[in-house]
């Protein structure tokens, strides 16, 4: 399909609509955001002499919702200036403007008749061929478009974004029998590539995949909880990270979603899912209805299953008693078996252990897990054709570590199925088919190729190949690792491109990683076209191995430490001096040494959601891999000729001294951790493949390394005096400690080039030597060692 999306329109500026529009703006799409025109004046408008025909009045609702979106937490926009891509208006006056949109997203109130009425108007104003979708969480997509034009229905489908749309990766696509296949494929590709989404295909059945499965899980859990006498606190203790789910567990998640929303969705399912054998599960329990009546709706009402109370003795959060609907202090969790389970590292093994132990926690988990697994299996192929869509939904829509069928494999399909049958539970056709298969698992793997059991064919089929996605684990399994040590691997990405992959804790840059980096550069120079540095763990890299630095510092082995720093500086310079392009594929946290590494690569291919920063001051240290030098160069070289250098100098000083970390790649560009020409990837799954293409493009364009960069301007004594004054004032105001001031003094010394009598331009080797000296000096400070030890033990900085 030959189309492109440059302009979009979102109809409905509520919680979801405004944030969907924001994510479109984040992706570089100009977006029109419309909402209702009010039918009465506010007191303030009346006092100003405005009328219902005044434009500010007509746009009051959308303006208020737009401003609320800009203030929302977590932020909906990458940076505030992304808002320039958003235009607002009202549905009464501005609906004809949707004629300029390539994609129209309806996101008004979850009411069938309201949506139908609006869509009929959209059909009159849209251009033929324009994509139209509804962001409904469960209303029938086909029925919403009945009676509308043939062209409308050919380009119509459901797009269920998850909240918040920027942070939650999942989108359910729900085509109808009328939707053109090429329109579906185009929107799938656009959502994945441009919006960074994981797309699952759902059938047009009540509440699709996500809400169908989630609401069954929640409603059955509530009934089991009441039957077995567990408390809210005990259920959340069992259904959170212990079993591979987020910290929100069950009831904190329900408060986030909204108790009224849970009741509405469950009632909708009870009304519409007439053929569901478990339909009665969806009838909300009495206490949920009573909670809605009393406006105990969750986070948006300030009270739901939990209530935050300032100054409450012993707790800042009270818990709802489901009998009295009164709030009480948190009660102790009486589930002794959890402590033993927590010692089991692998989630699947942990859950398997728990369900085999017949204590209170084990009985509760077995009852809820077994019924949920059977229910999900029975929904294939009703709600979706393949189990992969269900597992992707649970992992990316709800943050589960393992999908339902992945978890079932971990628990043992044959063992658990026999236990279910012994308890009188029927096995759905999907499970019977898996038990007849050779693998007796939902997923199988051979020669690096993963497959899933397909009910339609009765056999395991390879997982669908995804264009633009490279799996490093798959490359390792298929023998593409050229070199490996305990900390890193060197993989062949094909087309003459190597990939250096870290796999240490936190992807620390330890000796083995640095050794593999040296080998990667040598191999690239001799045999390959380019090198990508990246991985598919939780973070790109959190910097150097602090434990090793602490041990060497306490032993007074500063000579070895100094040699390691000098070697790291040399290697990082080698990234830039390599005759073949080196691209760092950064994502998650790229901080401290990880940030320095990326800054010295020919390019950084950055995931849009990347946190970058030089955070060494948080452990009493300073950047020693060229980070201070590089930041100073980037800021001073961008300053206008003849301009006062102090503003840029202070910007660099504060950024490093305060350990600032960007919230996203766009902000990293503003703070100079990334360069303006560093490309940004929206979809994490595509990052390695995008980095490979960037590297190849540089190579094919005749890449030339930068061997001798221009000298870096430093201010000498003038800048040093200004920064020392700032430190003095901050210390006097008790904003920083004595040790903070000592660290700041050493940073000022580096950035100003030492005590030079006059401004000068110095080679980068001069600043690198200052970095080494400052780093080693701080390593010998007892308070720095205290900070490092505290960070290693507690995972947060110590201000001493």
BAKEFI-284625 format. One line per field, with one value per residue (C-alpha): y, z, x; residue in one letter. Coordinates in pm, whole numbers. Each point is the difference from the previous one (the first is absolute). Example, Ala and Ser with C-alpha at 12.3 -4.5 7.8 and 13.67 -1.06 7.14 Angstrom:
BEGIN
y	c(-450  344)
z	c(780  -66)
x	c(1230  137)
res	c(A  S)
END
This chain:
BEGIN
y	c(0  328  234  201  162  362  135  -163  100  -123  51  17  167  -193  -207  -232  228  281  -247  -186  336  70  -326  84  335  -183  -199  318  -10  322  -65  171  -56  67  -21  123  362  93  70  259  277  -31  272  132  19  178  252  74  69  -300  -188  -360  109  130  -213  -34  -127  -240  -146  15  -376  -104  272  -119  -363  91  192  -291  -234  229  -15  -374  -237  -201  254  -64  207  -67  370  300  128  -309  174  223  -290  -1  223  14  72  -114  -264  239  251  -177  -351  94  48  -379  2  73  -303  -324  -185  86  -152  12  7  141  -142  -379  19  -186  255  299  -161  -100  353  151  -257  82  362  -113  -196  324  200  -243  -41  -330  -242  157  -249  22  -191  -9  -11  -208  -256  -244  130  -194  155  -136  119  353  35  -167  211  228  38  -286  198  82  -365  -107  224  -51  -205  6  128  -56  194  -71  270  194  -21  128  -247  -304  -176  -209  77  -242  18  -121  -21  -83  -222  322  142  -15  -227  257  264  -236  -84  366  102  -293  106  367  -71  -221  212  359  -26  -267  -241  -374  -84  -295  -99  -57  -126  218  -171  161  189  -157  -171  222  90  -340  -181  265  34  -377  -12  283  -115  -362  113  209  -297  -231  254  19  -376  -68  291  193  372  273  21  -376  -9  285  -170  -312  153  251  -51  -337  -150  225  282  372  150  126  -365  -29  271  281  -71  7  339  127  -129  122  -210  145  -94  -357  -22  149  -236  -306  95  50  -345  -154  164  -74  -328  -211  -311  9  -309  208  294  18  67  348  101  245  -99  208  181  141  148  149  152  176  129  145  150  -219  -3  -27  240  260  36  -20  -316  -347  -321  224  352  226  177  261  -43  -328  -179  -282  28  258  -229  -165  -312  -55  -257  -169  -79  342  207  191  66  -175  -5  -260  -346  -248  -252  -349  -210  -167  -189  315  41  -335  77  333  -183  -167  219  -104  118  -315  -223  225  -22  -373  -39  210  -192  -332  104  -44  292  307  177  -318  -86  355  12  -343  81  338  -110  -326  163  290  -232  -214  304  155  -329  -29  346  -119  61  205  319  -49  -265  -63  -37  244  287  -90  -20  327  161  -106  88  335  105  -96  -24  -372  -157  -308  -42  -243  -283  68  -37  -321  -147  95  -167  -318  -46  -374  6  287  -127  -335  179  208  -312  -169  295  -44  286  -43  64  227  -127  215  -178  -344  80  107  -323  -202  187  -131  301  -3  371  312  127  -200  102  -158  142  350  -8  31  -147  3  -250  99  -138  47  -226  -219  48  228  285  243  334  252  182  371  235  232  -211  -181  -240  -19  -308  -166  83  -157  -313  -33  19  361  75  49  67  -20  41  14  369  56  -161  98  -90  10  205  -75  239  60  140  -124  45  28  -116  51  -243  100  110  342  -46  135  74  -241  -128  -274  248  236  -289  -101  361  3  -326  132  312  -205  -246  278  184  -312  -192  186  305  131  -74  31  10  -101  -264  -106  2  249  284  93  48  146  69  -143  -284  194  -305  -30  374  -19  -301  157  331  -157  -202  319  -154  329  -94  -284  219  275  -246  -122  357  82  -318  88  352  -143  -249  265  220  -310  -15  338  -66  -337  13  -183  156  -102  48  -27  -126  167  -60  -18  141  111  170  67  -208  -122  360  77  -299  106  360  -118  -222  123  4  -94  -170  86  -151  281  -108  29  148  140  181  32  -102  -65  276  -206  -241  269  -33  187  -122  -144  -148  334  100  340  71  -99  201  309  -40  -41  305  238  -84  77  347  304  141  267  -80  -12  -362  0  -95  -315  -77  24  -219  -275  39  -26  -291  -209  126  -62  -340  99  -282  53  -131  -97  20  333  152  -167  194  325  -72  -110  -360  -74  198  144  -249  -303  -191  -99  -328  -18  -379  -178  -325  175  175  -242  -28  379  41  -249  198  325  -159  -133  338  170  -262  26  380  -21  43  197  -21  306  -54  351  199  374  121  64  354  38  313  -48  215  214  -298  -165  305  6  -369  22  287  -211  -285  235  142  -347  -119  305  -62  -363  -126  -214  -175  55  -308  120  323  -193  -200  322  163  -284  13  375  -56  -243  211  320  -169  56  324  147  372  66  -181  -254  -283  -332  -348  -264  -196  286  -22  -379  21  239  -245  -287  205  114  -348  -162  275  -52  -379  55  204  -196  177  -106  -358  30  120  -285  -258  148  -2  -363  -102  215  98  371  284  105  370  13)
z	c(0  -114  285  274  316  42  158  247  183  343  89  376  221  322  183  -295  -295  104  82  -329  -174  207  -109  -361  55  160  -323  -208  -117  -8  180  33  340  32  280  81  1  336  26  277  111  304  264  -108  -365  89  210  -302  -214  -227  -175  -105  -350  120  -128  342  140  -291  59  379  56  -244  133  358  -95  -216  290  237  -240  -5  382  27  176  -141  -280  -319  -217  -41  47  37  -348  -154  75  -302  -217  168  -104  184  -82  71  -164  -76  -202  -109  -107  -372  66  22  -380  24  217  -119  311  215  348  184  377  149  296  5  -113  -308  -114  58  -206  -276  -28  -26  -253  -229  -3  -58  -305  -151  51  -49  -327  -180  94  341  281  286  327  338  325  171  259  -89  -198  -320  -281  -288  149  49  -378  -121  -257  -72  -343  -168  -13  373  93  -225  200  344  294  375  156  376  147  356  266  16  -378  13  261  -79  -315  -83  -267  -87  -369  -70  -371  -130  -296  -206  86  -288  86  -136  235  296  -96  -52  340  171  -150  83  362  47  -185  55  334  161  67  36  -212  65  -219  180  -134  25  311  329  155  -243  161  279  189  -59  162  264  118  30  200  228  57  61  234  204  40  96  246  176  -4  146  244  -125  63  -251  140  -37  -356  -105  170  -208  -335  -52  -83  180  -301  -265  2  71  351  -51  45  2  211  -67  -370  48  173  -294  -260  204  196  -203  -323  124  86  -334  -202  197  -37  -374  -28  202  -236  -332  48  -10  -133  256  221  289  -56  360  124  -155  227  236  368  230  169  -336  -69  348  -54  -313  184  273  -262  113  -357  38  -71  -180  309  251  147  -123  136  151  139  50  334  96  348  72  288  -130  -361  -269  -168  143  -137  -68  210  -255  254  160  -287  266  -17  244  53  -210  149  25  -282  143  -279  140  -321  -191  159  -131  -345  -20  14  -333  -273  -314  -10  -161  255  281  -111  -57  355  142  -168  111  367  136  246  -18  -264  -205  4  -101  -283  -134  -8  -170  -240  -105  -78  -183  -211  -96  -77  -225  -183  -59  -161  -291  -276  119  103  -208  -228  176  352  -83  -7  349  140  -162  148  354  -21  -174  107  366  61  76  -20  -175  -214  106  -230  66  369  -62  -169  307  233  -209  -241  43  380  57  -256  179  332  -155  -137  338  145  -255  -229  -376  -234  -300  -352  -3  304  -127  -324  183  205  -323  -150  17  200  249  37  -137  -123  -137  -115  -237  -176  120  -141  247  -89  154  -3  -259  70  -359  -149  305  -16  120  -240  -5  164  -273  -124  78  -253  151  313  92  296  155  200  -325  -157  294  -17  -372  41  -102  301  -123  343  354  361  326  -52  -374  -339  -352  -248  -379  -102  -367  -287  144  334  341  329  339  261  376  249  339  298  -97  -316  198  -197  174  -120  -211  -174  -70  -128  -236  -113  -92  -192  -174  -121  -128  -180  -150  -130  -172  -124  34  -123  330  367  210  379  163  183  73  379  235  -59  -245  279  350  -18  164  253  327  209  -172  39  371  61  -177  179  345  -75  -106  -338  -187  -255  -136  17  -192  -266  -40  -43  -255  -191  0  -126  -277  -100  -7  -221  -213  -70  -168  -170  -143  -380  -8  152  356  103  363  28  326  195  356  214  -182  291  133  -205  -220  -93  -60  -230  -206  -22  -162  -264  -357  66  280  -120  294  106  55  363  102  323  -52  243  166  351  162  259  158  120  80  -328  -331  -360  -96  -342  -179  99  147  -294  -253  163  15  -366  -109  189  -72  -370  -48  156  -226  -87  248  241  375  76  359  -71  -187  265  279  -197  -30  365  131  -228  130  360  50  -175  -235  -196  -308  11  -368  -309  -108  331  -34  -324  177  271  -259  117  -353  -312  -227  -273  230  -133  232  -7  140  28  230  -194  -312  170  -91  -360  -29  143  -256  -284  135  12  -354  -128  151  -151  -346  14  34  376  116  368  203  92  111  143  43  331  269  137  377  211  256  314  -105  -27  303  213  -121  72  340  91  -97  218  292  -21  -27  298  206  -86  111  -339  -22  252  61  -210  -279  -4  -22  -295  -162  45  -187  -275  -38  -26  -291  -190  32  -102  341  125  -341  9  -312  -220  -232  -239  127  -156  129  142  246  132  13  228  227  8  108  274  140  -11  178  262  80  17  298  187  283  -69  -364  106  235  -291  -225  272  70  -369  -37  306  -36  -367  77  70  341  73  262)
x	c(0  153  -88  165  -131  102  -316  -237  -317  -107  -366  -36  261  -58  257  64  -68  235  276  -38  32  311  162  -76  173  294  27  14  -364  -202  -326  -337  -163  -374  -253  -351  -108  -158  -374  28  232  223  -23  341  -107  -321  194  220  -303  55  -281  -49  108  340  284  173  -330  -57  349  -7  -38  272  231  -41  55  300  158  -70  180  304  17  -65  239  158  49  -194  237  371  75  -233  85  -162  -330  61  -119  -342  -290  -330  -361  -354  -215  -285  205  316  -101  35  373  39  -3  372  76  157  -119  -303  -22  -332  58  -320  -194  -49  -363  -117  -260  228  273  -244  -131  346  121  -291  121  359  -117  -133  320  290  189  -54  276  64  56  -252  20  -167  193  -266  102  -273  -300  -79  204  -209  -328  136  47  -319  -181  297  152  183  326  -29  -49  289  234  -157  130  55  322  1  294  104  24  227  59  357  119  -218  112  -305  -260  -279  -99  -353  -84  -347  -94  -27  343  244  297  246  -145  43  357  89  -135  174  332  -58  -93  305  255  -114  -182  220  -284  -37  -303  -229  -292  -327  -330  -310  -126  -111  295  249  303  127  -316  -156  293  76  -359  -38  324  -113  -359  97  277  -245  -233  288  133  -336  -49  347  4  305  45  78  354  52  -132  229  296  -65  -100  284  370  -5  -179  153  -254  52  15  -356  -107  -382  -159  243  -54  -379  33  208  -248  -299  -247  -288  177  48  -370  -106  219  -108  -367  52  153  -282  -250  174  193  -316  177  281  -14  141  -234  -124  353  -34  -289  174  -5  -217  288  117  -342  -10  345  -124  -306  222  240  287  125  377  284  -212  -223  285  -148  -80  144  266  -14  297  -6  257  138  -179  181  216  -120  -68  -254  -308  -170  -368  -183  -228  -272  -44  146  193  373  231  380  185  -28  289  34  -46  151  316  75  88  343  124  -142  180  334  -77  147  -191  -361  -137  171  -124  -362  33  128  -284  -282  147  2  -354  11  -229  208  42  -371  -91  252  -91  -370  48  277  -165  -334  166  216  -299  -212  265  51  -374  -5  217  -106  -300  181  316  143  330  137  282  -249  -123  352  107  -311  78  368  -27  -349  22  375  8  344  -141  -308  -271  108  368  -76  -195  308  203  -252  -2  -292  -42  37  -242  -253  -22  -51  -277  -172  29  -190  -278  102  -40  292  -69  89  315  143  -98  181  315  -5  -21  295  356  122  -291  60  -166  338  294  346  251  308  -73  -355  -288  -339  -348  -283  -259  -347  -115  267  49  375  279  72  294  -67  -75  309  -13  151  259  52  323  11  345  -103  -106  336  183  -214  64  377  60  222  356  153  -135  110  -201  -83  -43  -50  95  -274  -23  -306  57  81  346  -120  112  -186  168  -252  40  -153  137  -209  -135  210  296  314  236  338  -152  -230  290  209  -278  -37  369  -40  -312  180  294  -224  -212  307  133  -303  -332  -186  -135  -58  -316  28  -328  -194  -358  9  -162  249  275  254  6  374  309  3  -27  85  337  68  -84  225  298  -55  -19  313  179  77  -23  265  -213  -309  179  109  -359  -125  268  -84  -372  74  214  -268  -274  218  55  -375  17  334  -99  11  -334  -314  -93  -364  -116  -360  -104  -321  -125  279  315  170  352  245  -284  -78  368  35  -301  125  325  -164  -41  -374  -235  -316  -224  -328  -249  -39  365  136  350  223  338  -102  337  -43  -281  271  256  190  33  -7  337  -67  -1  -353  91  227  -264  -279  222  90  -363  -123  288  26  -368  34  0  343  105  -283  50  105  -127  -365  108  263  -259  -239  261  101  -356  -89  291  6  -371  16  -280  -157  -214  -355  11  217  -148  109  341  43  -85  258  263  30  -119  84  -269  99  -27  -304  -285  -193  -352  -28  245  -30  135  293  279  -122  -28  351  128  -160  145  345  -31  -121  306  230  -156  22  380  32  303  103  92  365  94  -291  30  145  -262  -41  43  -36  279  -12  -295  -234  153  -78  -362  -56  168  -232  -301  126  59  -352  -156  200  -96  -366  50  -104  313  224  371  76  -229  198  329  -133  -125  340  171  -261  49  374  -51  -251  204  324  156  151  86  70  -206  -256  157  -75  138  28  -237  294  58  -357  10  304  -189  -292  228  162  -334  -149  294  7  -366  40  228  -260  -172  -330  10  62  -298  -215  107  -66  -344  -95  108  -201  -312  -20  -34  244  127  41  274)
res	c(X  X  X  X  X  X  X  X  X  X  X  X  X  X  X  X  X  X  X  X  X  X  X  X  X  X  X  X  X  X  X  X  X  X  X  X  X  X  X  X  X  X  X  X  X  X  X  X  X  X  X  X  X  X  X  X  X  X  X  X  X  X  X  X  X  X  X  X  X  X  X  X  X  X  X  X  X  X  X  X  X  X  X  X  X  X  X  X  X  X  X  X  X  X  X  X  X  X  X  X  X  X  X  X  X  X  X  X  X  X  X  X  X  X  X  X  X  X  X  X  X  X  X  X  X  X  X  X  X  X  X  X  X  X  X  X  X  X  X  X  X  X  X  X  X  X  X  X  X  X  X  X  X  X  X  X  X  X  X  X  X  X  X  X  X  X  X  X  X  X  X  X  X  X  X  X  X  X  X  X  X  X  X  X  X  X  X  X  X  X  X  X  X  X  X  X  X  X  X  X  X  X  X  X  X  X  X  X  X  X  X  X  X  X  X  X  X  X  X  X  X  X  X  X  X  X  X  X  X  X  X  X  X  X  X  X  X  X  X  X  X  X  X  X  X  X  X  X  X  X  X  X  X  X  X  X  X  X  X  X  X  X  X  X  X  X  X  X  X  X  X  X  X  X  X  X  X  X  X  X  X  X  X  X  X  X  X  X  X  X  X  X  X  X  X  X  X  X  X  X  X  X  X  X  X  X  X  X  X  X  X  X  X  X  X  X  X  X  X  X  X  X  X  X  X  X  X  X  X  X  X  X  X  X  X  X  X  X  X  X  X  X  X  X  X  X  X  X  X  X  X  X  X  X  X  X  X  X  X  X  X  X  X  X  X  X  X  X  X  X  X  X  X  X  X  X  X  X  X  X  X  X  X  X  X  X  X  X  X  X  X  X  X  X  X  X  X  X  X  X  X  X  X  X  X  X  X  X  X  X  X  X  X  X  X  X  X  X  X  X  X  X  X  X  X  X  X  X  X  X  X  X  X  X  X  X  X  X  X  X  X  X  X  X  X  X  X  X  X  X  X  X  X  X  X  X  X  X  X  X  X  X  X  X  X  X  X  X  X  X  X  X  X  X  X  X  X  X  X  X  X  X  X  X  X  X  X  X  X  X  X  X  X  X  X  X  X  X  X  X  X  X  X  X  X  X  X  X  X  X  X  X  X  X  X  X  X  X  X  X  X  X  X  X  X  X  X  X  X  X  X  X  X  X  X  X  X  X  X  X  X  X  X  X  X  X  X  X  X  X  X  X  X  X  X  X  X  X  X  X  X  X  X  X  X  X  X  X  X  X  X  X  X  X  X  X  X  X  X  X  X  X  X  X  X  X  X  X  X  X  X  X  X  X  X  X  X  X  X  X  X  X  X  X  X  X  X  X  X  X  X  X  X  X  X  X  X  X  X  X  X  X  X  X  X  X  X  X  X  X  X  X  X  X  X  X  X  X  X  X  X  X  X  X  X  X  X  X  X  X  X  X  X  X  X  X  X  X  X  X  X  X  X  X  X  X  X  X  X  X  X  X  X  X  X  X  X  X  X  X  X  X  X  X  X  X  X  X  X  X  X  X  X  X  X  X  X  X  X  X  X  X  X  X  X  X  X  X  X  X  X  X  X  X  X  X  X  X  X  X  X  X  X  X  X  X  X  X  X  X  X  X  X  X  X  X  X  X  X  X  X  X  X  X  X  X  X  X  X  X  X  X  X  X  X  X  X  X  X  X  X  X  X  X  X  X  X  X  X  X  X  X  X  X  X  X  X  X  X  X  X  X  X  X  X  X  X  X  X  X  X  X  X  X  X  X  X  X  X  X)
END
